[in-house]
Amino acid sequence: MKVIGLAGRPGSGKSAVARALAADAGFEWIDLDRVAWETYAPGTETFERVVERFGDDVVAEDGGIDRGELAVLVFLDPAGKDDLEAIVHPAVLERLEDLCEDHRERGTEILLVEGALLASSRHVDWSILDAVLWLDAPDAVREERLRLAGRADHASRGDDVSPGDGAITVDAEGTICEVTERVRERILDL
């Protein structure tokens, strides 16, 4: 099984490409955002550590983490961002290792692991991945995609995120179908 990371800044097309490729036979997709949310669900050790570090204000009325409030705190404070990554990313990797094992047992041929910070987190040993593809789209393209998705406020998120060492850059300009085909070709060439 090949485990391929898809990374890039918001609006680069990571989720759309992963969703399109996951429709292909032999491809499966893991959304690391969803994995992260699971790792800090109420009652988990990660939840307790996040609340301990950032305070009760990050707990929503439903008892879960208020991701909007957490994002405000984290993106305003570089140390807070680093602290959050140090808490959440190792837990995500541990869960990802379990998910990879499940996929191996099921016979998945290519497992896509999609996440914005995948290529640049210094808190995780990403050697579980066979490759990381960095989707690189011009700011104007990203901003338009995010605007159309109702997420224009996400355009500046990840301004400090860049491909990590060894990431393979893929041109993410054009239609999602075009980008998907470029990514598919790169994966099959690996």
Secondary structure, 3 states (H helix, E strand, C coil): CEEEEEEECCCCCHHHHHHHHCCCCCEEEEEHHHHHHHHCCCCCHHHHHHHHHHCHHHECCCCCECHHHHHHHHHHCHHHHHHHHHHHHHHHHHHHHHHHHHHHHHCCCEEEEECCCCCCCCCCCHHHCCEEEEEECCHHHHHHHHHHCCCHHHCCCCCCCCCCCCCEEEECCCCHHHHHHHHHHHHHHC
